[in-house]
Each structure stands twice: as structure tokens, then as C-alpha cells.
Amino acid sequence: MNSTDSEPLDYLVIGGGPAGLQLGQLLQAAGHGYRILESGRAPGTFFRTFPRHRKLISINKIYNGTDDPELNLRMDWNSLLSPDDRMLFTRYSKRYFPHADDLVRYLADFAEAFKLDIAYDTRAERIRRHDAGFTVTDQHGQEHHARRLVMATGLTRPNTPDIPGIETAEDYSVVSVDPEDFTDRRVLIIGKGNSALETADNLVETAAVIHVAGPHSIRMAWNSHYVGHLRAVNNNFLDTYQLKSQNALLDGNVLSVEKGPGDGMYRVRFSFSRADEVVKELRYDRVIVCTGFRFDASMFAPECRPALVIDDRFAELSTAYESVNVPGLYFAGTLMQQRDFKKSTGGFIHGFRYAVRALSRILDERHHERPWPHRQLESSPAALADAVVARVNRSSALWQQFGVIGDLIVTAPGEPAGYHEEVPVAYAHESQLTASGDSFTVTLEYGPDHDKVDPFDITVRRTAQNSVDDAFDAAYLHPVIRHHGGGGLLGVHHMAENLENHWDSPEAHHAPLAAFFARELGRRSAPAGR
């Protein structure tokens, strides 16, 4: 059915990037009426420009010593989920950090392989909500109708800081990437994330001076375990700073940017929190703004504009990835990271591909009377331990969306247990999945203070080994099982760390877990009321 017919579609998806394609494939497989509206002439328009220097920081590790497709997805951060094993990104590049053009090519092939319903050259310009759902008007004046709307546009507007004169600077999205254009120049880069340091690294050989400025300390991904923090592939500039090669990190606020009318030099005023002077003015030939992106909500009519959070960069989402103030408006892809901002991997393909699959199951539950897929298990400590050990040693979803997506085991006296895979943990506690009895969530998590531990300091770091006694204090990634019932948390079990992430030792992993289930099943609560 065409979305311009009088009868609306089940879903309109705005955006034909990785998230839109992933959701489209899942909606199509489920038999729902949908259409993807894409502003460009092919999928993945964003990746035709970004990252500007064309090297992805999403890893593509092909040789993992296993032919298990699920385990291989742990090291494949670019593939979308599908039933066709030919549609893996690992077939498109052997590079560990691939070229962005390979991802663009992969996305186009994915859309074609599944014959997804995509309207290209269709930019959503106005979104209205009414009793029957949503109407989207495109740049051609054509209207598209659906009962529910899913925004999969990503972050498309520059996140420009409110600094007087910033409009005279150059933005990351349009600045030249030819290092020769910066030969012997003094360059200021505003921002301290991967785009800023990627830009700085590109100019190290030609620029006379490079300063990278921002009010917050740089956080390394190897320390925080958040892959959006500075990655090692972009940190060469830090070496030039610490070894006194005329480059520097400026830890302070940019107060103003003024371009001189005569010499064309920029005069930039800073306030420093760690220097003796309160305010200082420095001069530069070029100023580049690399401060990220934000969600564009300008297309929404006032009556259905989603509430925004995190400095208005993201729509505020419920545990079901739905707008908290606009019913029927859902979000997919990097916009889902509002739920795990700078904590897990919801902002990246290897994370949101699982969140999008979870969203498709939430939509099935809510709007199509299709229960969450699950299997039945014998409700015994040994059987539950067997199931958990098998899952944590293989699942890619739990591995990538650590602490956010988990498996859910629902138990009730005298009945088989129901094992539900890949349920957003926050959603599980609010849904009908947990209404009929006690439940256990199974997640992979780092310890609560993992980002405060220097992973290379051998004087404080414990090697990840099979230590049952130390499991609770583990900083490294490890399985955590929680028992909920009667509206509260009843028990927690941490499985011991393991250097190679093999949580399958009969003594160190299975036996303590089975003992935990035996103890918790023996004191399970009455079914929680709803």
C-alpha cells in the first residue's frame, strides 16, 4: 500500500541510514506496512560526507578464530542484522578501520538485497499528528500517512556552541581536509572529541601550531569503555602536545571569536581554569568548530514536537524508545543513545542494531498482539544456569549493549521458566513481561568504578581470572544476574571475570550460578501486582 493512499501505513520511517534500513528489514519480515523516507538519492547519505577524513572508527575484525556467526558479530561493528549471511560488512572490507565509502556501498546493497520500500529524494519537511496517526509532508508537497512514525535521522544539525563570533569560524562539516591548505598556519580546533582530534591529526605535518580547546578533560575510550570517547586511532596529536612540538590542549572555555578586518587573523579569548591568568587572548589564522551534532526537531509542528534533553541534543525517550510526550512517535538508531548516553553503545551501529531489533519486538507487542519471542525451560537451578552460561558465552547483543540490553527469565511456581532474549532492561521492568511472576535479568557489565581504574597500571589492576571471591568487585566486563520480584530487587550474582571472556568453568562459573538460582528460587516472592 502506498503511504499517500487514504488508508495509512503501519509505519513511516524517516531516514534511510543504517537504523532505517535495519528497522525496514525487520518490519518487512514481520509483514507490516511501512515506507522509509530518505532525503538522499541512495541509502546512508550521512556517511557520504562523514567522517570527513573517511576512516571509520567502528572496528571490522574478520579473523577471530571461530566460525560462529554470533561470536563474530562481537568483533564486527558495521554489519546490520539479517537472515542472509551474505549481507555482512566483513565481505566489503578487510581493513580493521574501514573506509567510509565501503559502508555506503554496503548499505546500498543491503537495501537492494531485501527490496526495501524506500522513497529516495524525499525529505521530510513538516510532521503533523492527528487522530489517525501522522502525516509527513515532503519537499515536493506530497503527503505520507502512517499510524506510527519512527525517526531514524540520526544527529544531523551541527551542535554549535553559543560563543560570540563563532559564525565566523569554519565548521567540521565543510572545512577543507587538504593539509596543504593549512601550511605554516596557526590553527585552533574547538572541541575535544574524535572529530576534533581526527582533524588535528590530519594537520600535524603542515600546520605551524595546533591548539585543541574545550572546557572538559579528554576521556580515553580505553579507560571509560565508551567507544564514543577519544579512540587511540585519533590520539597521535596528544603525543605532539606532551613532547612539546608546538601543539597544545587548552583546558578552558572559549569566550569569543573575532576575525580581524585587516589581517584576517582570529582573536580568540579564553578563560582557563588551571592557569594563573583568568582570561587570555590568542591569535590564529584558522578556527575550526568540531563540537558534534544534534537532533533536528524543526520539522515537527508545535503540537507534536518531542521534548528534548541533554542540552536539547536528543529527544527524551521512554523505556520503549518512544517520545515521552508524543504517543506513537518512536526513535531508532543513534537517537536511541539518549537511554544510555556515554555509557554503552546505543549511538553506534554495533549497539543500536540490537536496540532496533528490540524496538521491532516492542512494536509487535504493543500494536500487533505478538508476544516477545521466548522459549520454555525447566525451572530448575541447573537448567537455568545451563541456559545463562550458554548465552553469556555467545551473545553479541549482551556483549555490545552492556548493562542496557539483557536476557530475561520469568519464573512462576509450578510452571516452566520463560527465557526471553535481548530485552532492554529498563523496559522489562515496566512491561507485561514481568507481570506474571519473579524474573531474572542477565546482563554483561563493567564494574561501577571501572572508568576510574587505569587499565595499564599493574600496581592497581587485577588480572581478570576465575576468582569467585572477587567477582562482586570486578571492574572488567562480566555477567551479572539479578533477581526481581514483588516490585523490588531480591538478589544479585556476579560471575567471575575471565581474561578471555570464557565464563564456562564448572567450578568458577556454573556451580556458583546454580547455587544462586537454588537460593533465589527457594525464596521467590509472590507475583508482583500490576
NUVO-952739 format. One line per field, with one value per residue (C-alpha): x, y, z. Coordinates in pm, 1 decimal, padded with zeros to 6 digits. Layout:
px <- (X:...)
py <- (Y:...)
pz <- (Z:...)
***
This chain:
px <- (00000.0:00133.5:00171.9:-00011.9:-00330.1:-00620.3:-00550.9:-00235.1:00059.2:00150.2:00482.2:00670.0:01044.5:01229.2:01587.2:01749.1:02073.3:02178.9:01898.0:01625.7:01739.0:01764.0:01413.9:01275.7:01408.4:01252.1:00916.0:00907.7:00990.0:00706.2:00461.1:00388.4:00305.1:00591.1:00788.8:01127.7:01162.2:01521.8:01635.2:01926.5:01937.2:02072.8:02098.0:02349.2:02364.3:02538.5:02828.8:02891.9:03034.8:03124.3:03365.6:03539.5:03869.6:03684.3:03826.8:03561.6:03642.5:03397.3:03611.2:03594.6:03781.5:03744.4:03972.4:03854.9:03943.9:03580.5:03318.8:03033.5:02842.0:02711.2:03057.0:03197.0:02941.7:03113.4:03407.9:03204.6:03076.5:02931.0:02703.7:02328.1:02129.1:01959.6:01885.3:02123.5:02482.5:02597.4:02494.9:02786.6:03009.0:03314.6:03267.0:03315.5:03646.7:03937.0:04051.0:04029.9:03920.1:03735.9:03688.1:03351.4:03281.2:03272.5:02991.3:02796.6:02832.2:02727.5:02413.7:02305.5:02348.0:02156.8:01860.4:01864.2:01907.8:01586.1:01399.0:01317.5:01039.6:01237.4:01127.1:01450.9:01491.4:01215.7:01299.2:01052.1:00978.1:00664.8:00530.0:00179.1:-00007.5:-00380.9:-00625.8:-00529.6:-00156.4:00096.2:00119.0:00459.6:00485.7:00797.9:00981.5:00768.2:00446.2:00348.5:00189.1:00270.9:00044.0:00106.3:-00037.2:00305.7:00624.1:00985.5:01263.3:01587.7:01751.7:02045.4:02206.0:02211.0:02243.8:02580.0:02595.0:02737.2:02824.9:02683.2:03002.6:03001.2:03156.6:03152.1:02969.5:03292.7:03476.8:03477.8:03265.0:03389.4:03124.9:03262.0:03625.1:03895.0:04052.1:04360.9:04651.9:04830.6:04562.8:04694.2:05066.6:05255.2:04927.2:04820.9:04506.0:04253.4:04018.0:03721.7:03612.0:03786.2:03608.3:03703.4:03614.1:03838.2:04136.3:04084.3:04109.5:04415.4:04596.8:04537.0:04718.4:05018.2:05256.9:05167.7:05029.9:05274.6:05070.9:04758.7:04559.2:04264.7:04033.3:03740.4:03619.2:03627.7:03912.9:03970.3:03840.0:04003.9:03779.9:04023.8:03963.2:03590.9:03489.8:03262.4:03359.4:03249.9:03525.3:03862.9:03987.0:04353.0:04337.5:04284.2:04523.0:04855.6:04808.2:04836.4:05189.1:05288.6:05149.9:05323.1:05653.1:05647.2:05600.9:05431.4:05086.0:04867.5:04544.4:04373.6:04156.9:03915.5:03619.3:03626.2:03469.9:03465.1:03591.5:03665.1:03803.6:04017.9:03910.8:04265.8:04495.6:04218.5:04360.4:04125.6:04146.3:04011.6:03955.0:03978.1:03916.0:04139.8:04058.0:04413.7:04626.6:04721.3:04557.1:04178.0:04138.8:04384.5:04365.7:04540.8:04564.7:04503.5:04490.5:04212.6:03946.6:03758.0:03449.7:03432.7:03165.1:02941.9:02582.6:02227.2:01880.4:01685.5:01331.6:01245.8:01021.0:00767.7:00454.2:00435.1:00160.9:00375.1:00727.0:00911.4:01055.1:01432.9:01703.9:02085.2:02124.5:01841.1:02055.5:01824.7:01455.9:01359.8:01262.2:01063.5:01195.3:01019.9:01217.4:00900.8:00879.2:00774.7:00522.3:00414.9:00242.0:00321.4:00646.4:00939.9:01314.3:01569.1:01943.8:02188.0:01896.0:01838.6:02153.9:01951.3:01874.9:02243.6:02422.2:02800.1:02755.9:02702.1:02690.3:02343.0:02488.1:02672.4:02574.5:02707.9:02489.7:02174.7:02126.4:02016.8:01816.4:01635.4:01556.9:01426.5:01214.5:01062.6:00960.9:00820.2:00611.4:00489.3:00389.6:00219.9:00045.7:00016.3:-00054.7:00261.5:00440.1:00814.8:00982.1:01080.8:01147.8:01047.4:01299.2:01277.8:01258.8:01547.6:01874.1:02085.7:01872.5:01868.4:02243.2:02299.0:02093.0:02267.3:02619.2:02541.5:02408.6:02673.9:02948.2:02799.2:02557.7:02670.0:02373.6:02459.8:02827.2:02768.9:02481.6:02638.6:02416.9:02136.5:02004.7:01985.8:01812.2:01502.7:01397.6:01042.8:00956.2:00637.4:00584.4:00499.8:00549.4:00832.6:01053.3:01025.5:01358.5:01330.6:01640.9:01765.3:01516.0:01602.9:01642.8:01455.9:01167.1:01149.2:01077.3:00787.6:00633.3:00386.3:00673.9:00741.8:00380.8:00318.4:00596.0:00952.5:01217.7:01592.1:01783.2:02109.3:02348.9:02715.9:02854.6:03168.9:03216.0:03066.9:03407.2:03563.2:03633.8:03834.8:04082.9:04391.0:04382.3:04759.5:04863.7:04983.6:05003.6:04623.6:04481.6:04391.0:04431.0:04093.2:04094.6:03849.6:03815.5:03475.2:03562.6:03648.5:03354.1:03145.9:03431.3:03521.4:03596.5:03623.5:03327.7:03147.5:02795.0:02557.4:02230.0:01963.8:01650.5:01345.9:01008.3:00735.8:00838.3:01196.7:01543.8:01578.6:01926.6:02236.8:02504.0:02828.5:03002.1:03381.8:03587.0:03786.3:04073.5:03937.6:03570.3:03506.8:03255.3:03211.0:03424.6:03223.8:03376.2:03419.4:03109.9:02842.1:02837.3:02813.7:02543.9:02338.4:02370.2:02243.7:01938.8:01868.4:01877.5:01666.0:01405.2:01366.9:01264.9:01086.5:00827.4:00458.2:00369.5:00409.3:00082.5:00025.1)
py <- (00000.0:00345.1:00583.1:00851.4:00642.0:00730.9:00428.3:00497.5:00262.3:00095.6:00282.3:00563.7:00558.3:00887.4:00824.7:00560.2:00518.2:00203.6:00231.4:00296.4:00002.7:-00224.6:-00138.1:-00157.2:-00511.2:-00616.3:-00451.2:-00610.1:-00953.7:-00912.0:-00827.8:-00471.2:-00191.1:00058.3:00303.1:00462.9:00828.7:00915.5:01264.9:01145.2:00953.8:00639.3:00495.8:00625.9:00991.1:01092.6:00855.4:01007.4:01305.7:01183.8:01115.9:01388.2:01201.3:00884.1:00641.4:00471.9:00402.8:00112.7:-00197.5:-00466.5:-00768.6:-01061.0:-01327.7:-01425.2:-01792.8:-01902.6:-01970.2:-01895.4:-01607.9:-01478.0:-01459.2:-01297.6:-01017.2:-00915.7:-00800.1:-00678.1:-00330.0:-00241.8:-00525.8:-00499.8:-00797.8:-01014.5:-01378.6:-01356.9:-01434.0:-01280.3:-00938.9:-00898.9:-00594.3:-00816.7:-00913.6:-00549.6:-00464.2:-00633.6:-00315.6:-00305.5:00060.2:00059.2:00339.2:00512.4:00455.6:00081.6:00135.5:00344.3:00064.7:-00196.2:-00004.3:00032.6:-00341.1:-00419.8:-00211.2:-00377.4:-00731.5:-00706.1:-00485.1:-00240.3:00011.5:00335.9:00667.0:00842.3:01215.2:01255.3:01496.2:01528.4:01899.5:01902.4:01647.2:01669.4:01441.3:01367.3:01104.0:00856.7:00893.1:01111.2:01299.5:01382.2:01640.4:01621.0:01892.4:01817.7:01886.9:01519.9:01382.4:01045.4:00891.2:00631.9:00525.5:00546.9:00734.1:00629.3:00887.7:00731.2:01051.3:01044.8:01368.3:01598.3:01957.7:02096.4:02127.0:02479.4:02627.2:02966.0:03170.1:03527.1:03532.1:03154.1:03202.9:03342.7:03014.7:02710.1:02405.6:02047.0:01958.2:02192.4:02276.6:02164.2:01826.3:01902.7:01953.3:02175.2:02439.4:02484.3:02501.9:02708.4:02831.9:02871.4:02664.2:02646.7:02349.9:02390.4:02054.2:01756.0:01457.6:01223.0:01470.2:01734.9:01504.2:01342.2:01693.0:01777.6:01457.0:01544.2:01877.9:01771.6:01759.7:02100.9:02340.1:02557.1:02543.2:02347.0:02416.3:02195.8:02366.1:02272.5:02306.6:01935.2:01689.1:01440.2:01095.6:00794.5:00513.6:00252.8:00390.5:00466.3:00172.3:00417.2:00392.9:00749.6:00887.8:00952.4:00645.5:00551.7:00574.4:00951.2:01029.9:01092.5:01464.0:01404.4:01277.8:01600.6:01802.4:01612.0:01602.7:01980.7:02000.4:02342.7:02189.3:02208.0:02114.0:02417.6:02327.7:02616.6:02799.3:02990.7:03327.6:03489.2:03453.2:03770.4:03786.5:04095.9:04311.6:04396.5:04094.9:03834.2:03681.5:03549.2:03688.1:03431.3:03497.3:03208.0:03161.7:02896.5:02701.2:02576.3:02878.5:03185.5:03429.1:03436.7:03545.9:03533.2:03629.7:03421.3:03474.1:03218.3:03200.5:02939.8:02838.1:02509.4:02406.4:02031.6:02008.6:01731.0:01717.7:01735.5:01609.0:01833.7:01876.3:02172.8:01968.0:01893.0:02101.0:02261.8:02027.8:01717.5:01843.0:01593.2:01704.6:01743.5:01668.0:01669.8:02035.5:01984.7:01748.0:01443.8:01365.6:01236.2:00869.6:00624.9:00277.5:00170.6:00424.6:00632.8:01009.5:01082.1:01344.0:01235.1:00893.9:00684.5:00868.7:00628.3:00665.7:00430.4:00433.2:00676.8:00874.3:00577.3:00668.1:00909.7:00600.0:00515.2:00840.2:00798.8:00472.8:00194.7:00162.4:00286.7:00558.4:00320.7:00054.8:-00235.9:-00124.0:00016.9:-00275.4:-00470.7:-00183.1:-00153.4:-00525.7:-00479.3:-00187.3:-00406.2:-00656.1:-00380.7:-00259.4:-00614.7:-00646.5:-00310.8:-00279.0:-00624.0:-00859.7:-01058.8:-01166.1:-01132.2:-01443.9:-01683.9:-02046.3:-02257.6:-02408.7:-02646.0:-02421.3:-02583.4:-02425.5:-02645.7:-02580.9:-02205.2:-02199.2:-02400.9:-02152.4:-01845.9:-01985.0:-02071.5:-01723.9:-01509.3:-01702.9:-01643.7:-01348.9:-01042.4:-00827.4:-00856.9:-00803.7:-00484.8:-00328.8:-00397.1:-00305.9:-00189.7:-00496.9:-00829.3:-01162.7:-01201.9:-01520.8:-01520.5:-01783.5:-01883.0:-02169.2:-02499.9:-02366.2:-02379.8:-02073.0:-01839.4:-01731.2:-01403.3:-01287.9:-00931.8:-00728.0:-00368.6:-00398.8:-00079.1:-00182.1:-00530.5:-00390.1:-00177.5:-00422.1:-00704.9:-00949.4:-00938.0:-00911.8:-01284.4:-01378.4:-01330.8:-01251.6:-01269.6:-01030.5:-01142.8:-00870.6:-00816.6:-00522.0:-00344.7:-00269.5:00054.3:00226.9:00071.1:00412.0:00520.4:00235.6:00285.7:-00030.9:-00017.9:00038.0:-00302.0:-00180.3:-00147.2:-00365.3:-00724.0:-00962.6:-01097.3:-01454.0:-01710.4:-01568.1:-01629.3:-01427.8:-01117.3:-01139.0:-00871.6:-00617.8:-00696.6:-00389.9:-00582.5:-00699.0:-00991.7:-01140.4:-01010.2:-01186.7:-01004.0:-01146.0:-00916.4:-00979.9:-00807.9:-00476.7:-00486.4:-00630.8:-00956.1:-01082.2:-01021.6:-01260.1:-01156.2:-01423.7:-01421.6:-01227.9:-01415.3:-01280.2:-01427.7:-01382.6:-01753.1:-01777.9:-02153.9:-02304.0:-02572.2:-02466.0:-02090.7:-02006.5:-02275.6:-02407.9:-02066.7:-01960.1:-02276.0:-02220.2:-01864.2:-01984.9:-02253.2:-01995.9:-01739.3:-01986.3:-02108.1:-01762.8:-01627.4:-01360.8:-01359.9:-01241.2:-00866.3:-00679.8:-00453.4)
pz <- (00000.0:-00087.2:00204.3:00003.6:-00011.8:00216.4:00435.9:00637.1:00659.4:00986.8:00996.3:00832.0:00895.5:00843.2:00735.8:00515.5:00706.8:00896.1:01152.7:00896.5:00684.3:00987.8:01103.0:00749.9:00707.4:01039.9:00968.7:00624.4:00763.8:01015.7:00736.6:00843.6:00601.6:00608.5:00399.7:00453.0:00351.3:00259.4:00165.8:-00047.8:-00372.4:-00204.1:00147.5:00400.4:00292.7:00618.0:00553.1:00210.8:00399.6:00748.1:00894.4:00692.0:00670.4:00564.6:00819.0:01031.3:01395.2:01406.7:01400.3:01135.1:01269.4:01032.0:01178.1:01525.5:01544.7:01521.9:01257.2:01499.7:01333.3:01665.3:01820.5:01508.8:01539.1:01862.9:01650.8:01353.0:01434.1:01094.3:00982.0:01008.6:01134.9:00875.9:00789.3:00489.7:00587.8:00260.6:00392.4:00629.6:00614.6:00658.2:00292.1:00189.3:00353.4:00527.3:00698.6:01075.4:01044.8:00711.2:00460.9:00490.7:00120.2:00188.5:00437.7:00184.7:-00071.4:00185.7:00284.4:-00078.5:-00133.4:00186.7:00073.9:-00266.8:-00131.5:00071.7:-00177.5:00099.9:00036.3:00025.0:-00122.7:-00222.8:-00277.4:-00018.7:00259.6:00545.4:00587.5:00803.6:01050.3:01194.3:01432.6:01425.9:01545.3:01271.1:01330.0:01149.0:00822.3:00679.1:00402.4:00186.2:-00010.8:-00316.8:-00124.3:-00122.6:00193.9:00352.6:00616.4:00887.6:01219.1:01380.3:01299.9:01360.8:01345.8:01221.5:01100.5:01339.6:01456.3:01154.8:01280.7:01393.7:01771.8:01758.2:02097.9:02196.9:02158.3:02024.6:01678.0:01630.3:01299.9:01151.0:01214.6:00985.9:01067.0:01065.0:00807.4:00538.8:00625.3:00383.3:00455.6:00245.1:00489.5:00235.5:00286.8:00641.4:00569.4:00829.8:00982.9:01341.2:01384.7:01668.2:01685.5:01919.0:02061.1:02216.9:02067.4:01785.7:01509.9:01667.9:01718.9:01378.1:01231.0:01440.8:01339.6:00975.1:01017.9:01226.9:00929.6:00783.0:01045.0:01240.3:01562.0:01651.7:01965.5:02061.6:02309.3:02529.2:02887.0:02970.0:03006.6:02727.0:02811.1:02651.9:02531.4:02661.7:03011.4:03006.1:02780.5:02595.7:02228.7:02159.1:02380.4:02220.5:02037.5:02011.3:01632.0:01670.9:01955.7:01778.9:01841.1:02216.1:02161.5:01986.8:02277.6:02554.6:02364.3:02309.6:01932.4:01934.3:01976.7:02286.4:02456.3:02605.2:02903.7:02928.9:02781.2:02455.1:02540.3:02197.5:01841.4:01647.3:01294.8:01235.6:00940.6:00842.2:00866.8:00869.9:01187.1:01452.0:01802.9:02043.5:02413.2:02660.4:03028.1:03180.8:03494.9:03551.3:03464.6:03667.1:03427.1:03426.0:03061.8:02773.3:02406.9:02139.0:01761.8:01486.5:01109.2:01109.2:01361.1:01313.3:01512.1:01583.8:01852.8:01724.5:01611.6:01747.4:01656.3:01419.1:01553.1:01331.4:01101.0:01377.4:01414.1:01760.8:01883.3:01823.4:01882.3:02103.1:02435.3:02419.7:02676.8:02715.4:02613.7:02362.9:02157.2:02184.6:02208.2:02552.2:02523.7:02730.4:02804.2:02480.0:02270.3:02233.4:02279.8:02637.0:02519.9:02168.8:02164.0:01859.0:01784.8:01815.6:01760.9:01607.6:01561.9:01713.7:01859.5:02092.4:02283.8:02494.5:02702.3:02761.6:02680.7:02707.4:02898.4:02645.4:02264.7:02170.6:01949.0:01717.7:01463.5:01669.5:01959.0:01803.2:01563.2:01872.2:02015.4:01680.4:01686.9:02040.8:01918.0:01646.2:01914.2:02134.1:01840.4:01780.3:02145.3:02170.8:01837.3:01681.0:01975.1:01914.4:02233.6:02277.8:02132.7:02408.1:02483.4:02780.8:03021.4:03311.0:03615.5:03798.4:03916.4:03686.7:03377.5:03434.9:03493.9:03174.5:02972.2:03115.9:03072.3:02710.4:02637.6:02804.3:02629.4:02284.7:02268.7:02076.3:02185.6:02556.1:02474.1:02274.2:02471.0:02808.5:03100.8:02869.7:02687.0:02868.2:02867.8:03083.2:03262.5:03401.3:03660.8:03841.4:04089.3:03921.4:03567.8:03314.8:03302.9:03003.5:02853.8:02658.7:02472.1:02421.4:02621.0:02715.4:03091.4:03177.3:02951.2:03104.7:03449.5:03319.6:03071.7:03099.5:03053.7:03426.8:03544.3:03597.6:03838.7:03951.0:03693.9:03646.6:03422.1:03264.3:03152.8:03080.7:03274.4:03380.9:03749.3:03886.8:03909.5:03600.1:03443.3:03747.7:03707.8:03489.9:03277.4:03228.3:03590.1:03708.4:04068.9:04096.6:03821.3:03897.9:03610.4:03503.0:03629.3:03761.5:04111.5:04267.0:04576.7:04373.8:04132.4:04303.1:04280.1:03920.3:03707.8:03381.6:03171.3:03334.7:03363.0:03628.6:03717.6:03918.3:04077.1:04082.6:04239.8:04433.5:04283.9:04406.0:04375.7:04571.5:04486.7:04271.6:04145.9:03972.2:03768.4:03794.5:03542.8:03282.5:03075.2:02750.8:02840.6:02881.3:03162.5:03141.5:03417.1:03604.1:03936.5:03897.1:03692.7:03662.8:04017.9:04193.4:03947.6:04004.2:04380.4:04335.0:04139.6:04402.2:04679.1:04494.3:04366.7:04723.9:04843.8:04541.0:04604.9:04541.1:04188.4:04165.2:04123.2:03825.8)
***
